[in-house]
Amino acid sequence: MQLIELEALDAPRCEGVLRTCCDAPAWAARVAAARPFGSVETLLSTAATDLAATSEQDVDAALAAHPRIGERSESATSRREQAGALAADEDVLRRLAEGNRRYEERFGHVYLVFATGRSADELLALLEQRLENDPATERQVLRRELAAITVLRLRRLLGEDA
């Protein structure tokens, strides 16, 4: 899709497309309402800035749409992003599953991390580090990770990053 095509969509369709990149409904509505952008970089900046300020409820909606790291997903996007994790041996996958369980018990939501280009061992090490965070710090970290994932997905949507 080209930026001009995204900008030409009616609001509900534009929001739907944006939600394929980040399933935060209020965020998608605000970004769609901010059109026209004029450039991909302006869209990406708007998307990231708005995501940083979006409500915790909206972030929670986005988190609910993400599969656990190391688990197979129906989503081709998630499988692509988690290719390094999914190629791991059974021991690392078991340790990721256990870490996911501990993380969810501690923080109440899925462990979200920018997984593209990272190995399962790296994702496991990051998980172990993040389990040491207090809830407020971890929330800041996951918002940065969500923004990075969203920007990558928007770039891919617009053919800017294969």
C-alpha positions as CSV (number, residue, x, y, z in Angstrom):
1,M,0.0,0.0,0.0
2,Q,1.2,3.5,-0.7
3,L,0.8,6.4,1.7
4,I,-1.6,8.1,-0.7
5,E,-3.8,5.1,-0.7
6,L,-3.9,5.0,3.1
7,E,-4.7,8.7,3.2
8,A,-7.6,8.2,0.7
9,L,-9.4,5.5,2.8
10,D,-12.5,6.5,4.7
11,A,-11.9,6.7,8.5
12,P,-13.2,3.3,9.5
13,R,-11.1,1.5,6.8
14,C,-8.0,3.5,7.6
15,E,-8.4,2.7,11.3
16,G,-8.8,-1.0,10.4
17,V,-5.6,-0.9,8.4
18,L,-3.7,0.9,11.2
19,R,-5.0,-1.7,13.7
20,T,-3.2,-4.4,11.7
21,C,0.0,-2.6,12.8
22,C,-1.1,-1.8,16.4
23,D,-4.5,-3.0,17.7
24,A,-5.1,0.0,19.9
25,P,-8.5,1.3,18.9
26,A,-8.3,4.9,20.2
27,W,-4.7,5.2,18.9
28,A,-5.8,4.1,15.4
29,A,-8.8,6.5,15.4
30,R,-6.5,9.5,16.4
31,V,-3.9,8.6,13.8
32,A,-6.5,8.2,11.1
33,A,-8.0,11.6,12.1
34,A,-4.6,13.2,11.8
35,R,-4.4,12.7,8.0
36,P,-3.1,13.9,5.6
37,F,0.5,13.2,6.6
38,G,2.3,14.1,3.4
39,S,5.2,11.8,4.1
40,V,5.8,8.4,5.6
41,E,8.1,10.0,8.1
42,T,5.4,12.3,9.3
43,L,3.0,9.3,9.7
44,L,5.6,7.4,11.6
45,S,6.3,10.3,13.9
46,T,2.6,10.9,14.5
47,A,2.0,7.3,15.2
48,A,4.9,6.9,17.7
49,T,4.1,10.2,19.5
50,D,0.4,9.4,19.8
51,L,1.2,5.8,21.0
52,A,3.5,7.2,23.7
53,A,0.6,9.3,25.0
54,T,-2.2,6.8,24.5
55,S,-4.2,5.4,27.5
56,E,-3.2,2.3,29.5
57,Q,-6.5,0.8,28.3
58,D,-5.5,1.3,24.7
59,V,-2.0,-0.2,25.3
60,D,-3.7,-3.2,27.0
61,A,-5.9,-3.7,23.9
62,A,-2.7,-3.7,21.7
63,L,-1.0,-6.1,24.1
64,A,-3.9,-8.5,24.0
65,A,-3.4,-8.9,20.2
66,H,0.2,-10.0,20.5
67,P,1.1,-13.7,20.8
68,R,3.6,-14.9,23.4
69,I,7.2,-14.9,22.4
70,G,8.1,-18.4,21.3
71,E,4.6,-19.6,20.6
72,R,3.4,-20.3,17.1
73,S,0.8,-17.8,15.9
74,E,-1.8,-17.7,13.2
75,S,-0.5,-14.3,12.2
76,A,2.1,-14.3,9.4
77,T,3.3,-10.9,10.7
78,S,4.0,-12.4,14.2
79,R,5.7,-15.5,12.7
80,R,7.9,-13.3,10.6
81,E,8.9,-11.1,13.6
82,Q,9.5,-14.1,15.8
83,A,11.4,-16.1,13.3
84,G,14.5,-16.2,15.5
85,A,12.5,-17.4,18.6
86,L,10.6,-20.0,16.6
87,A,13.8,-21.5,15.3
88,A,15.0,-22.3,18.8
89,D,15.6,-25.7,20.2
90,E,13.1,-27.3,22.6
91,D,15.0,-26.3,25.7
92,V,15.1,-22.6,24.9
93,L,11.4,-22.7,23.9
94,R,10.6,-24.4,27.2
95,R,12.6,-21.7,29.1
96,L,10.8,-18.9,27.1
97,A,7.4,-20.5,28.0
98,E,8.4,-20.5,31.7
99,G,9.7,-17.0,31.5
100,N,6.5,-15.9,29.7
101,R,4.4,-17.5,32.6
102,R,6.5,-15.7,35.3
103,Y,6.3,-12.4,33.4
104,E,2.5,-12.6,33.0
105,E,2.2,-13.4,36.7
106,R,4.3,-10.5,37.7
107,F,3.0,-7.9,35.3
108,G,-0.4,-9.1,34.2
109,H,0.1,-9.0,30.5
110,V,2.1,-10.7,27.7
111,Y,5.8,-10.1,27.4
112,L,6.2,-7.7,24.5
113,V,9.5,-7.2,22.9
114,F,10.8,-6.1,19.5
115,A,11.7,-9.6,18.3
116,T,12.7,-8.9,14.7
117,G,16.3,-9.9,14.0
118,R,16.8,-11.3,17.5
119,S,17.6,-14.9,18.4
120,A,15.6,-16.9,21.0
121,D,18.6,-16.7,23.4
122,E,18.7,-12.9,23.1
123,L,14.9,-12.7,23.7
124,L,15.2,-15.0,26.7
125,A,18.0,-12.9,28.1
126,L,15.9,-9.7,27.7
127,L,13.0,-11.4,29.3
128,E,15.1,-12.3,32.3
129,Q,16.4,-8.7,32.6
130,R,12.9,-7.3,32.3
131,L,11.5,-9.5,35.1
132,E,13.8,-7.5,37.4
133,N,11.9,-4.2,36.5
134,D,9.4,-2.7,38.8
135,P,5.9,-2.4,37.2
136,A,6.2,1.3,36.3
137,T,9.6,0.9,34.7
138,E,8.4,-2.2,32.8
139,R,5.4,-0.3,31.5
140,Q,7.7,2.4,30.0
141,V,9.8,-0.3,28.4
142,L,6.9,-2.1,26.9
143,R,5.5,1.2,25.5
144,R,8.9,1.7,23.7
145,E,8.8,-1.8,22.4
146,L,5.2,-1.4,21.2
147,A,6.2,1.8,19.4
148,A,9.1,0.1,17.7
149,I,7.0,-2.8,16.6
150,T,4.3,-0.4,15.3
151,V,6.7,1.7,13.3
152,L,8.3,-1.4,11.7
153,R,4.8,-2.7,10.8
154,L,3.8,0.7,9.3
155,R,7.0,0.8,7.3
156,R,6.3,-2.7,6.0
157,L,2.7,-1.8,5.2
158,L,3.9,1.1,3.1
159,G,6.7,-0.9,1.5
160,E,9.4,1.1,3.2
161,D,11.0,-1.9,5.1
162,A,10.9,-5.4,3.8
